Amino acid sequence: MLSSRVSRFSVPLSSAFARWGVVVAVGSWAGPLVAAENAAATNFTQKVEPILAKYCYDCHGNGISKGSITFDEFTSVGEMLSKHDLWTKVLKNVRGGLMPPREEDEILRPSAAEVEVLAHWIKYEAFKTDPKNPDPGRVTARRLNRVEYRNTIRDLMGFDFNAEVEFPTDDTGHGFDNIGDVLTISPLHLEKYLSAAETIVDKAVPKVAKIIRERSASGRDFRAESGGGNGEQLNARRATTVSRAFTVEHAEKYQLVIEYEVRGSFDFDAGRAKLICRVDGEERFVEDVVWSERRTIKREYEVDWSAGRHVVSFEVVPLPPVDGSPAAVATNAPPAPPAKGAGFRPGATSVTMRINTVQVRGPIDPRHWIAPENYDRFFPNGPAPDEPRAREAYATEVLQRFATRAFRRPIEASRLQQLVAIAKDVYSAPGATFEQGIGRAMMAVLGSPRFIFRVEQPDPASAGDRYPLIDEYALASRLSYFLWSSMPDEELFRLAERGELRRQLQPQLARMLKDSKSSALVRNFTGQWLQARDVEFVPINARVALGPSAPRNRDGRIEFDSAFRKLMRSETEMYFEHLLREDLSVLDLVDSDYTFLNERLAQHYGVPGVTGETLRLVKLPADSPRGGVITQGTVLAVTSNPTRTSPVKRGLFILENILGTPPPPAPPNVPDLEESKKEFKDREPKLSEMLAVHRANPMCSSCHQRMDPLGLALENFNALGGWRETEAGQPIDPAGQLVTGEKFAEVRELKRILRRDRKMDVYQCLTEKLMTYALGRGLEYYDVHTVDEIAARLDREGGRISVLLTSIVESPAFQRQRRDPPAPAVSHHSPARPITTTPSP
């Protein structure tokens, strides 16, 4: 077979070079090619061409172009070297053992040395990668997505603005919603951002320097003196007293504001009572309470209190019913029997009172007034001075600090003065306050592209380099939005200002991962990479998909409810977080002997000995098929169809997200899988049988040979991730053989094969996914070298996840940028075009 392959290669590419007018000499080129292309073409002819002739030209040469790919019809050296997508596919397929295709009678595959020769030529000659100074890739100005916007506002303003509700849904690209190329902006976005800026400032920024102090208590805070209960619901037919103490620091006048309501049912009730309010035992008011559909009463009093503790109480004194029947006035006595025909339901006790709020405002004397909540966050030096120049200087100081944090870098003096002018115009108006002027300028900051977009600049020291370092402020933002999905904190800003962040990168990475804000990385990365977000909404009809075997809770209802979906998502997030906190091998994502369960999820999985509602780390039994993410309910549910499992979706998920070798898109007019049922006229076929028929179609076979064995290995897991032994009344056979040749009997063996034999694929795939998320762009051919370097380091250092994270943030792709990145254009019509980041305050 080998000799026939070589004999068919009758026209070597060196002959094609001759047709281009290029004469090949021993070790040299003659002609007008640049030196790099000379070397690449020479090495191709001498080293790469023999490998292609040996393994590839039966299908991709000598006039044969399977998959529309051929290696011997390039019209020039330049064309050959420019086919970056082609050579990327070659590299992935050969490394992954997918090409050359496996044949029934033999396995003719390149040796490790031959694969290395091919990879070296592709990376460093076809891609022209300089390993000492690799291309860090293009930079697209990235709009904050909804999660990043919400977190940034929280950290900047101390206010929780629900951007997921208020803003349009973010587009996704390469599997993530933080990709600069798809984070477009439309007129609707602009309108929403301006409205949000106004709302946020109005809610978060104080409008005055001092306010009267308020102490507030609700009905729940008023406790009964005996017999339990509180002021949330007071019954007109039950005698009780509830009270609450307030402590004041100054002997002054205070304002007492009391709001309560009387509520009755729809039907009339004869019950009535007196509600007596006392302050320090002194009666303040008495309210005759009778039936009312709903009535709210507000009373205000001025009290002269000494410093110390003061008690406000409410007593309910039941009175005889209005119809004159005998009253039940003793504590805990039953209600009076109603008179017939009185127009209300017999036995009803529906006249109630509720203490809504009791506020103690004061002291009333302004000398004791206090700064509003959050005042120090925005005005760290207290109220503004009265002298105009000092007032303007303070406005400059406040806005400089705020805008620097909001823009994630120092603001230019000219733009700072624009902001100060906005503030001055407002606070100089009659009746306006300094704080109102600052708030108006802050609205301009939050509406600026410099806040909405992450704008990066090169480090001045390397600005003339081909691939300059990004400056330390940009590095701080890249770190914080990667790990926290939010803006840099004070320590990152301080290090960036001193030019010390790059030197302190590893300690800062460790610090940031320990911070609770790193849960954003766990939630947002796993939520999209593993599709954990989708499990809360994926449409699965458990009754149809599982039939009588559908898991049910204690009430007999099928248990795939909202709470159960959240349990599944939490298992996946806690699993990834455990890897992160304990610095474990990323290969545990494929297979392990542990997971996170509570009693309900453990019962669903069939894992004994787990009790309680709290999810916790559980060591799995030795024979458990669980362990790793691909056997978690999250992944199994999101890769199922609404009414059944989907081996195709599950196999595709593993290829795309675990091994990094997704098949090409399905060709048009592919017959539906359900049509395979026609071959089984007398019975309901298993999915594996239908797929075997589907796979026999030559148009479908190549892709399904890759997907189906992986997906069918998971057929013992139903659509909700529970275990089953049969399907369509027949035993399930999960055994299979990967397209790369490895055989397995069931899912545990499959996971061991992936962890042991395909670990480099796992390392490279996870590196690509996490780099895409960290950089906010899809990876290109020039990133292959960096991915390979990180994967090799992972292999040397036991696959620890800290190695992956450190390698990414230290990589040129994370630390550098191309010079003069193209500026995005504003969108007036198409939502697929990004906005211009024209600097403005």
C-alpha positions in Angstrom: 0.0 0.0 0.0 2.8 2.4 0.8 4.6 1.9 -2.5 1.3 2.5 -4.4 0.9 5.8 -2.5 4.3 7.0 -3.6 3.9 5.8 -7.2 0.7 7.8 -7.6 2.6 10.9 -6.6 4.0 11.3 -10.1 4.2 15.1 -10.3 6.0 16.4 -7.2 5.4 20.0 -6.0 9.0 20.8 -7.0 7.8 20.4 -10.6 5.0 22.8 -9.9 7.5 25.3 -8.6 9.3 25.0 -12.0 6.1 25.8 -13.7 5.9 29.0 -11.7 9.3 30.0 -13.1 11.1 29.0 -10.0 14.2 26.8 -10.4 15.0 24.6 -7.4 18.7 24.1 -6.8 20.2 22.0 -4.0 19.5 23.9 -0.8 18.8 27.2 -2.7 16.2 29.1 -4.8 16.7 31.2 -7.8 14.1 33.8 -8.6 12.5 36.9 -7.1 11.3 35.4 -3.9 12.1 36.9 -0.5 14.5 35.0 1.7 11.9 33.7 4.0 9.8 32.3 1.2 12.9 30.8 -0.3 13.6 28.9 2.9 10.0 27.9 3.4 9.7 26.5 -0.2 13.0 24.7 0.0 12.1 23.1 3.3 8.7 22.2 2.0 10.2 20.4 -1.0 12.9 18.7 1.0 11.0 17.8 4.2 7.3 18.3 4.1 6.5 17.2 0.6 7.7 13.6 1.2 5.4 13.4 4.2 2.4 14.6 2.2 3.2 12.2 -0.6 3.4 9.3 1.8 0.2 10.0 3.8 -2.0 12.6 2.1 -1.9 12.6 -1.7 -4.1 9.6 -2.2 -7.0 11.9 -1.2 -5.5 15.4 -1.7 -3.2 15.3 -4.7 -2.7 14.1 -8.3 -6.1 15.6 -9.3 -8.0 14.2 -6.2 -9.4 16.8 -3.9 -11.4 15.2 -1.1 -13.1 17.8 1.0 -12.0 20.4 -1.7 -8.5 20.2 -0.3 -5.5 19.6 -2.5 -1.7 20.1 -1.9 -0.3 20.1 -5.4 -2.2 22.8 -7.2 -0.8 26.0 -5.7 -0.1 28.7 -8.3 2.8 30.3 -6.4 4.9 30.0 -3.3 3.1 33.0 -1.9 -0.3 31.3 -2.4 0.9 28.1 -0.7 2.2 30.1 2.3 -0.9 32.3 2.6 -3.3 29.3 3.1 -3.3 29.8 6.9 -6.7 28.1 7.4 -5.6 25.1 5.4 -2.4 24.6 7.3 -4.2 25.1 10.6 -6.6 22.3 9.7 -3.7 20.1 8.6 -1.9 20.6 11.9 -5.0 19.9 14.0 -6.1 16.8 12.1 -2.7 15.2 11.9 -1.9 15.9 15.6 -5.4 14.7 16.6 -4.9 11.4 14.7 -7.8 12.2 12.5 -5.8 12.4 9.3 -4.8 10.3 7.4 -8.1 8.5 7.9 -8.1 5.1 9.6 -8.4 2.2 7.1 -9.9 -1.2 7.9 -6.9 -3.2 6.8 -4.1 -1.0 8.1 -3.1 2.0 10.1 -0.7 4.1 8.2 0.1 7.1 10.3 2.9 9.6 10.5 5.5 9.0 13.2 6.0 11.5 16.0 9.1 12.7 14.3 7.2 13.3 11.0 4.4 15.1 12.8 7.0 17.3 14.5 8.6 18.1 11.1 5.3 19.0 9.7 4.3 21.1 12.7 7.6 23.0 12.7 7.3 23.9 9.1 3.7 25.0 9.5 4.2 27.2 12.6 7.5 28.8 11.8 7.7 28.9 8.0 4.1 28.8 6.6 2.9 31.0 9.5 6.2 32.9 9.7 6.0 32.9 13.5 9.0 34.2 15.3 9.2 32.1 18.5 11.2 34.9 20.2 8.7 37.6 19.3 5.4 36.0 18.3 2.5 38.1 16.9 0.3 39.0 19.9 -2.7 39.5 17.7 -5.0 42.3 16.9 -6.8 44.4 19.5 -10.4 45.3 19.2 -11.8 47.9 21.5 -14.1 45.9 23.7 -17.4 47.1 25.0 -18.2 46.0 28.5 -20.8 43.2 28.3 -23.7 43.2 30.6 -22.0 41.2 33.3 -18.9 43.4 33.2 -21.0 46.6 33.2 -22.9 45.5 36.2 -19.8 44.4 38.2 -18.0 47.6 37.2 -20.8 49.8 38.4 -21.0 47.8 41.6 -17.3 48.4 42.3 -17.2 52.0 41.1 -20.4 53.3 42.5 -21.4 50.9 45.2 -24.7 50.3 43.5 -26.2 47.2 42.0 -27.5 48.0 38.6 -29.2 45.0 36.9 -27.7 45.3 33.4 -28.9 41.8 32.5 -32.4 43.2 32.7 -31.9 46.7 31.5 -29.6 46.2 28.5 -30.1 44.2 25.3 -28.7 40.7 25.2 -25.0 40.5 24.2 -24.0 38.6 21.1 -21.6 35.7 21.4 -18.6 34.7 19.3 -16.3 31.7 19.6 -18.6 30.5 22.4 -18.3 33.6 24.6 -20.1 36.9 25.2 -17.0 39.0 25.8 -15.6 38.9 22.3 -14.7 42.4 21.0 -15.7 41.7 17.4 -19.3 40.9 18.4 -19.8 43.3 21.2 -21.4 45.8 18.9 -23.3 49.0 19.8 -26.5 50.2 18.3 -28.6 53.3 18.8 -30.7 51.3 21.3 -27.5 50.6 23.3 -26.6 54.3 23.3 -30.0 55.2 24.6 -29.8 52.6 27.3 -26.3 53.7 28.4 -27.4 57.3 28.8 -30.5 56.4 30.7 -28.5 54.0 32.9 -25.9 56.7 33.7 -28.7 59.0 34.9 -30.4 56.3 37.0 -27.1 55.1 38.5 -25.9 58.6 39.5 -29.4 59.5 40.8 -29.5 56.4 43.1 -25.8 56.2 44.1 -24.4 59.7 44.4 -25.6 61.9 47.4 -27.2 65.2 46.4 -26.4 67.1 49.6 -23.5 67.1 52.1 -25.5 66.5 55.3 -28.9 64.9 56.1 -30.8 64.3 59.2 -30.1 60.9 60.7 -32.8 58.3 60.3 -33.3 55.2 62.3 -36.0 52.9 60.9 -37.8 49.8 62.1 -40.4 47.6 60.4 -43.2 45.7 62.0 -41.1 42.6 62.2 -38.7 44.5 64.5 -41.5 45.1 67.1 -41.7 42.0 69.3 -44.5 40.8 71.5 -43.9 41.1 75.2 -45.5 37.7 75.7 -46.8 34.8 73.7 -44.6 35.4 70.6 -45.5 37.3 67.4 -44.5 40.7 66.1 -45.9 43.9 64.5 -46.3 42.4 61.0 -49.9 41.3 61.8 -51.9 42.3 64.9 -55.4 40.8 65.3 -58.2 43.0 66.4 -59.7 40.1 68.4 -56.5 39.3 70.3 -55.0 41.4 73.1 -51.3 41.9 72.7 -48.5 44.5 73.0 -45.4 44.8 70.8 -42.5 47.1 71.4 -39.1 48.1 70.1 -36.3 50.2 71.7 -34.4 53.1 70.0 -31.1 54.4 71.3 -30.1 58.1 70.7 -26.7 59.7 71.5 -27.8 63.3 72.0 -30.3 65.1 74.3 -32.2 66.9 71.6 -35.5 67.1 69.7 -36.4 64.2 67.4 -39.1 63.6 64.9 -41.1 60.3 65.3 -42.8 59.2 62.1 -45.2 56.2 62.5 -47.0 54.5 59.6 -49.4 51.6 60.0 -52.3 50.1 58.1 -55.6 48.5 58.9 -56.6 45.6 56.7 -59.8 43.7 56.3 -60.8 40.8 54.1 -63.2 41.4 51.2 -66.2 40.4 53.4 -67.3 42.6 56.3 -66.0 41.7 59.7 -67.5 42.9 63.0 -64.3 42.8 65.0 -62.9 46.0 66.3 -60.2 47.2 68.8 -58.3 50.1 70.1 -54.7 50.5 69.0 -52.8 52.5 71.6 -49.3 53.8 70.8 -47.0 54.8 73.7 -43.6 56.4 73.8 -41.7 55.6 77.0 -45.0 54.6 78.5 -46.7 57.8 77.7 -49.8 57.5 75.4 -49.3 59.3 72.1 -52.4 58.3 70.2 -55.4 55.9 70.4 -56.9 54.6 67.1 -60.3 53.0 67.0 -59.8 50.1 64.5 -62.8 48.8 62.6 -63.2 46.8 59.4 -61.6 48.5 56.3 -60.5 47.0 53.0 -57.2 48.7 53.4 -56.4 52.0 55.1 -52.9 53.4 55.7 -52.4 56.0 58.5 -49.3 58.1 59.0 -48.6 60.1 62.2 -45.8 62.5 63.0 -44.7 63.7 66.4 -41.9 65.8 67.7 -40.3 64.4 70.9 -37.8 65.8 73.3 -35.5 62.9 74.2 -32.6 62.6 76.5 -29.6 60.6 75.4 -30.1 56.8 75.9 -32.8 54.2 75.3 -36.4 55.0 74.4 -39.3 52.5 73.9 -42.1 52.7 71.3 -44.9 50.2 71.9 -48.3 49.4 70.4 -51.1 47.7 72.4 -54.2 46.1 70.9 -57.3 46.2 73.1 -60.2 44.2 71.6 -63.6 45.8 71.8 -67.2 44.3 71.5 -68.1 43.6 67.9 -70.1 46.3 66.2 -73.3 44.2 66.0 -73.6 44.1 69.8 -73.1 40.4 70.2 -71.0 39.2 73.2 -67.3 40.2 72.8 -64.3 38.1 73.3 -62.0 40.4 75.1 -59.8 38.1 77.1 -56.4 37.3 75.8 -56.4 34.2 73.6 -60.2 33.8 73.9 -62.0 32.6 70.7 -63.8 35.1 68.6 -67.5 35.9 69.2 -70.0 34.0 67.2 -71.5 36.3 64.6 -75.1 37.2 64.3 -76.9 35.5 61.4 -77.4 37.7 58.4 -74.8 40.2 59.5 -73.2 40.1 56.0 -69.9 38.6 56.9 -68.5 35.0 57.0 -69.2 33.1 60.2 -66.1 32.8 62.4 -64.0 35.2 60.3 -61.3 37.2 62.2 -60.1 39.3 59.3 -59.6 42.8 60.9 -55.8 43.1 61.3 -53.3 45.9 61.8 -49.7 46.1 60.6 -46.9 48.4 61.7 -45.3 49.4 58.4 -42.4 51.6 59.7 -41.5 53.6 62.7 -38.8 56.2 61.9 -36.8 58.2 64.5 -35.4 61.3 62.6 -32.9 63.4 64.4 -31.5 65.2 66.2 -33.4 67.9 64.3 -30.6 70.4 65.1 -28.4 70.6 61.9 -25.3 70.5 64.0 -25.8 66.8 64.5 -26.7 65.9 60.9 -24.6 63.3 59.2 -23.2 62.6 55.8 -25.4 60.5 53.5 -24.7 56.9 52.8 -21.8 56.5 50.4 -20.7 60.1 50.8 -17.1 59.2 51.6 -16.9 57.0 48.5 -17.4 60.1 46.2 -16.3 63.0 48.5 -13.4 61.6 50.6 -12.5 65.0 52.1 -16.0 65.8 53.2 -18.2 68.8 52.1 -16.9 71.3 49.6 -15.5 74.6 50.8 -17.5 77.8 50.2 -14.6 79.8 48.6 -15.1 79.6 44.8 -11.5 78.7 43.9 -11.2 76.2 46.6 -14.5 74.7 45.6 -13.4 74.4 42.0 -10.1 72.8 43.1 -12.1 70.2 45.2 -14.3 69.5 42.2 -11.1 68.9 40.1 -9.8 66.5 42.7 -13.0 64.6 43.1 -13.6 64.2 39.3 -10.0 63.4 38.6 -10.1 60.5 41.0 -13.5 59.3 39.8 -12.8 59.6 36.0 -9.4 57.8 36.4 -11.1 54.9 38.1 -14.0 54.9 35.6 -11.8 55.1 32.5 -9.3 52.6 34.1 -6.4 55.0 33.4 -5.5 58.7 34.1 -7.7 61.3 32.5 -6.1 64.0 30.4 -6.1 67.5 31.8 -8.2 69.0 29.0 -11.0 66.4 29.4 -10.8 66.8 33.2 -11.4 70.5 32.8 -14.5 69.8 30.6 -15.9 67.7 33.4 -15.2 70.4 36.0 -16.9 72.9 33.8 -20.0 70.7 33.6 -20.1 70.4 37.4 -19.5 74.1 37.9 -22.3 75.1 35.6 -24.7 73.1 37.7 -23.5 73.8 41.3 -23.2 77.5 40.5 -26.9 77.8 39.8 -29.2 79.2 42.5 -30.4 76.5 44.9 -28.1 73.8 43.5 -25.6 71.9 45.6 -22.0 71.0 44.9 -22.9 67.4 45.0 -25.5 67.8 42.3 -22.9 69.4 40.0 -20.5 66.5 40.6 -23.3 64.1 39.9 -24.0 65.7 36.6 -20.3 65.4 35.6 -20.3 61.8 36.7 -23.2 61.1 34.3 -21.0 62.3 31.5 -18.3 59.9 32.6 -20.6 56.9 32.7 -22.0 57.8 29.2 -18.5 58.2 27.7 -17.0 55.6 25.3 -14.0 55.6 27.5 -16.1 54.0 30.2 -18.2 51.8 28.1 -15.2 50.5 26.1 -11.9 49.2 27.3 -9.4 51.4 25.5 -5.8 50.1 25.6 -2.5 52.0 25.0 1.1 50.8 24.4 3.7 51.2 27.0 5.7 54.3 26.1 9.0 52.5 26.7 8.3 50.0 23.9 5.9 52.1 21.7 8.4 51.9 18.8 8.5 48.1 18.8 6.7 46.0 16.3 4.7 44.4 19.1 4.9 46.8 22.0 3.9 46.0 25.5 0.5 47.3 26.6 0.9 49.9 29.4 0.3 48.9 32.9 -3.1 50.4 33.2 -4.2 48.2 30.2 -2.6 45.2 31.8 -4.5 45.9 35.1 -7.7 46.0 33.1 -6.9 42.8 31.2 -6.2 41.0 34.5 -9.3 42.3 36.3 -11.8 41.6 33.5 -10.3 38.2 32.9 -10.4 37.1 36.6 -13.2 39.3 38.1 -15.3 40.5 35.1 -14.9 43.9 36.7 -12.6 46.9 36.9 -9.2 47.0 38.7 -9.2 47.6 42.4 -7.1 50.1 44.3 -4.1 47.8 44.6 -3.9 47.2 40.8 -4.3 50.9 40.1 -1.6 51.7 42.6 0.9 49.2 41.1 0.0 50.4 37.6 0.7 54.0 38.6 4.1 53.0 40.0 4.9 50.9 37.0 5.3 47.8 39.2 2.4 45.6 38.1 4.2 43.6 35.5 7.0 42.8 38.0 4.3 41.8 40.6 2.2 39.7 38.2 2.4 36.3 39.9 1.7 37.6 43.4 -1.2 39.7 42.1 -2.6 36.7 40.2 -2.6 34.6 43.4 -4.2 37.5 45.3 -6.9 38.0 42.8 -7.8 34.3 42.6 -8.3 34.3 46.4 -10.7 37.2 46.2 -14.3 36.3 46.2 -14.7 38.3 43.0 -12.9 35.5 41.1 -16.2 33.6 41.3 -17.0 35.6 38.2 -14.4 33.6 36.3 -15.9 30.4 37.5 -19.4 31.4 36.7 -18.9 33.1 33.4 -16.2 30.8 31.9 -17.8 27.5 32.9 -21.2 29.0 32.1 -20.3 29.4 28.5 -17.5 26.9 27.8 -19.5 24.0 29.4 -22.8 25.6 28.6 -23.7 25.5 32.4 -25.8 28.7 31.9 -28.1 26.9 29.6 -29.1 24.1 32.0 -31.4 26.5 33.8 -33.4 27.1 30.6 -32.8 24.1 28.3 -36.2 22.7 27.2 -36.5 19.1 28.3 -39.9 17.4 28.7 -38.9 15.0 31.4 -42.3 13.2 31.3 -41.8 12.4 27.6 -38.1 11.9 27.6 -38.0 9.5 30.6 -41.6 8.3 30.8 -42.4 6.3 34.0 -38.8 6.3 35.0 -38.7 10.1 35.4 -37.2 11.1 38.8 -39.8 12.5 41.2 -39.6 14.4 44.4 -41.5 13.5 47.6 -44.6 15.1 46.3 -44.6 12.9 43.2 -43.7 15.7 40.8 -41.0 15.3 38.2 -37.9 16.9 39.8 -36.4 18.7 36.9 -37.6 22.0 38.3 -35.8 25.3 38.6 -34.2 24.4 41.9 -32.9 21.1 40.5 -31.5 22.8 37.4 -29.7 25.3 39.7 -28.2 22.3 41.7 -26.8 20.9 38.5 -25.2 24.2 37.5 -23.8 24.7 41.0 -22.2 21.2 40.9 -20.3 22.2 37.7 -19.3 25.6 39.1 -18.1 24.3 42.4 -16.2 21.5 40.7 -14.3 24.0 38.5 -13.8 26.3 41.5 -12.3 23.4 43.5 -9.7 22.8 40.8 -8.9 26.5 41.0 -8.6 26.8 44.7 -6.7 23.5 45.2 -4.6 24.0 42.1 -5.4 20.5 40.7 -4.8 19.1 37.3 -7.0 20.2 34.5 -7.3 16.6 33.5 -9.7 16.2 36.4 -12.1 17.9 34.2 -12.1 14.7 32.1 -12.0 12.1 34.9 -11.8 12.1 38.7 -13.0 10.3 41.8 -15.0 13.2 43.3 -17.7 15.7 42.6 -20.0 18.0 44.6 -23.4 16.7 45.7 -26.2 17.1 48.1 -28.8 14.6 49.1 -31.2 15.3 46.2 -28.5 15.3 43.5 -26.8 12.2 45.0 -30.1 10.3 44.9 -30.5 11.3 41.2 -27.0 10.1 40.5 -27.4 6.9 42.5 -24.5 7.8 44.9 -25.2 6.5 48.5 -24.4 8.1 51.8 -25.0 11.8 51.0 -27.4 13.7 53.2 -28.4 17.3 53.7 -29.3 20.2 51.4 -25.8 21.7 51.1 -23.6 20.8 48.2 -20.3 19.4 49.4 -17.3 17.6 48.1 -18.0 13.9 47.8 -15.6 11.1 47.1 -17.2 8.8 44.6 -17.5 5.0 44.9 -14.8 3.1 43.0 -17.2 1.7 40.4 -19.1 5.1 39.9 -19.4 6.3 36.3 -19.3 9.9 37.6 -16.3 12.1 37.9 -15.3 14.8 35.4 -17.6 17.2 33.7 -18.8 15.1 30.8 -20.8 12.9 33.2 -22.3 15.8 35.2 -26.0 16.5 34.9 -25.3 19.9 33.5 -23.5 18.7 30.4 -25.7 15.7 29.9 -28.9 17.8 30.0 -27.7 20.6 27.7 -26.6 18.0 25.2 -30.0 16.3 25.1 -33.0 16.9 22.9 -36.3 18.0 24.5 -37.7 14.4 24.4 -34.7 12.1 24.3 -30.9 11.9 24.6 -28.7 13.0 21.7 -25.5 11.0 21.1 -24.7 13.4 18.3 -24.9 16.5 20.5 -22.9 14.8 23.2 -20.2 13.6 20.9 -20.0 17.0 19.3 -19.7 18.6 22.7 -16.7 16.5 23.6 -15.0 17.1 20.3 -15.5 20.9 20.5 -15.0 21.5 24.2 -12.7 18.8 25.5 -10.6 17.6 22.6 -10.7 20.7 20.4 -11.3 18.8 17.2 -14.8 19.8 16.0 -16.0 18.2 12.7 -16.9 20.5 9.8 -20.5 21.7 9.5 -23.0 19.2 8.2 -23.5 19.4 4.4 -26.9 20.7 3.1 -29.8 18.3 2.6 -28.6 15.8 5.2 -31.4 13.3 5.9 -32.9 13.6 9.4 -31.9 11.0 11.9 -35.6 10.1 12.4 -35.8 8.8 8.8 -33.6 5.9 9.9 -36.6 4.5 11.8 -38.1 3.4 8.4 -35.5 0.6 8.4 -37.1 -0.8 11.6 -40.7 -1.6 10.6 -41.5 -4.1 13.4 -40.1 -2.4 16.5 -38.9 0.8 18.1 -35.1 1.0 17.4 -32.5 2.2 19.8 -30.6 5.4 19.0 -27.5 3.5 18.4 -29.2 1.4 15.7 -30.7 4.5 14.1 -27.2 6.1 14.1 -25.7 3.0 12.5 -28.1 3.4 9.6 -27.5 7.1 9.4 -23.8 6.6 9.4 -24.0 4.2 6.4 -24.8 7.2 4.3 -21.5 8.3 2.7 -22.5 11.9 3.1 -22.7 11.4 6.9 -20.2 8.8 7.7 -16.9 10.8 8.1 -18.3 13.1 10.8 -20.4 10.6 12.6 -17.5 8.2 12.9 -15.9 10.8 15.0 -19.0 11.9 17.0 -21.1 8.8 17.5 -18.7 6.6 19.5 -18.2 9.4 22.0 -21.9 10.2 22.3 -23.0 6.6 22.4 -20.6 5.9 25.3 -22.9 8.3 27.3 -26.2 6.5 26.4 -26.4 5.0 29.9 -27.2 8.6 31.1 -30.7 9.7 30.3 -31.7 13.2 29.2 -31.5 14.5 32.8 -28.2 12.7 33.5 -29.7 9.9 35.6 -28.4 6.3 35.1 -30.2 3.7 33.0 -29.5 0.2 31.7 -32.0 0.0 28.8 -33.3 2.1 26.0 -36.5 1.4 24.0 -36.8 -1.8 26.1 -33.4 -3.1 25.0 -30.0 -3.2 26.8 -27.7 -0.3 26.1 -24.3 -1.1 24.6 -21.9 1.8 25.3 -18.8 0.1 23.8 -17.1 1.7 20.9 -13.9 2.7 19.1 -12.6 6.2 18.6 -11.7 7.3 15.2 -8.1 7.3 16.4 -8.3 3.6 17.1 -8.7 3.3 20.9 -11.4 0.8 22.0 -13.4 1.1 25.2 -16.2 -1.0 26.8 -18.0 1.8 28.7 -17.8 5.4 29.7 -15.2 4.9 32.5 -12.8 3.4 30.0 -13.5 6.2 27.6 -12.6 8.8 30.2 -9.4 7.0 31.1 -8.4 7.0 27.5 -9.1 10.7 27.0 -7.2 11.5 30.2 -4.2 9.3 29.5 -3.9 9.0 25.7 -5.4 12.3 24.5 -4.2 14.6 27.2 -2.3 16.9 24.9 -5.6 17.5 23.0 -7.2 18.3 26.3 -4.4 20.7 27.3 -4.5 22.5 23.9 -8.3 22.7 23.8 -8.6 24.2 27.3 -5.8 26.6 26.6 -7.5 27.8 23.5 -10.9 28.2 25.3 -9.4 30.1 28.2 -7.2 32.2 26.0 -10.2 33.2 23.9 -12.1 34.2 27.1 -9.1 36.1 28.5 -8.2 38.0 25.3 -11.7 38.7 24.1 -11.0 37.5 20.6 -10.9 34.3 18.6 -7.5 32.6 18.2 -5.8 32.8 14.9 -2.9 30.9 13.1 -0.3 33.2 14.8 -1.5 32.0 18.2 -0.6 28.3 17.6 2.9 28.7 18.9 1.7 30.3 22.1 -0.9 27.6 22.6 1.7 24.9 22.0 4.1 26.4 24.5 1.4 26.6 27.2 0.2 23.0 26.5 3.8 21.7 26.7 4.4 23.5 30.0 1.1 22.0 31.3 2.4 18.6 30.4 5.7 19.2 32.1 4.1 20.5 35.3 1.4 18.0 35.9 -1.4 19.9 34.3 -1.9 22.2 37.3 -4.5 24.9 36.5 -2.3 27.6 38.1 0.3 26.8 35.3 -2.4 27.5 32.7 -3.5 30.8 34.2 0.0 32.0 34.8 1.1 31.0 31.3 -1.8 32.9 29.7 -1.2 36.2 31.6 2.5 36.0 31.0 2.1 35.3 27.3 2.9 37.9 24.6 -0.7 37.6 23.5 -1.8 38.9 26.9 1.1 41.3 27.5 1.5 42.9 24.0 -0.5 44.3 21.1 0.0 45.1 17.5 0.7 48.7 16.7 -2.0 50.9 15.2 -5.0 48.5 15.7 -7.9 49.4 13.3 -10.4 51.7 14.9 -14.0 50.4 15.0 -16.8 52.3 13.2 -20.0 53.5 14.6 -23.2 51.6 13.7 -26.2 53.5 12.5 -28.0 50.7 10.7 -26.4 47.3 11.2 -26.0 46.0 14.8 -23.0 44.0 13.6 -20.7 47.0 13.3 -18.8 48.3 16.4 -18.8 51.9 17.6 -16.0 54.4 17.1 -14.2 55.1 20.3 -13.8 58.8 19.7 -12.4 60.2 22.9 -14.8 62.4 24.8 -15.4 63.0 28.5 
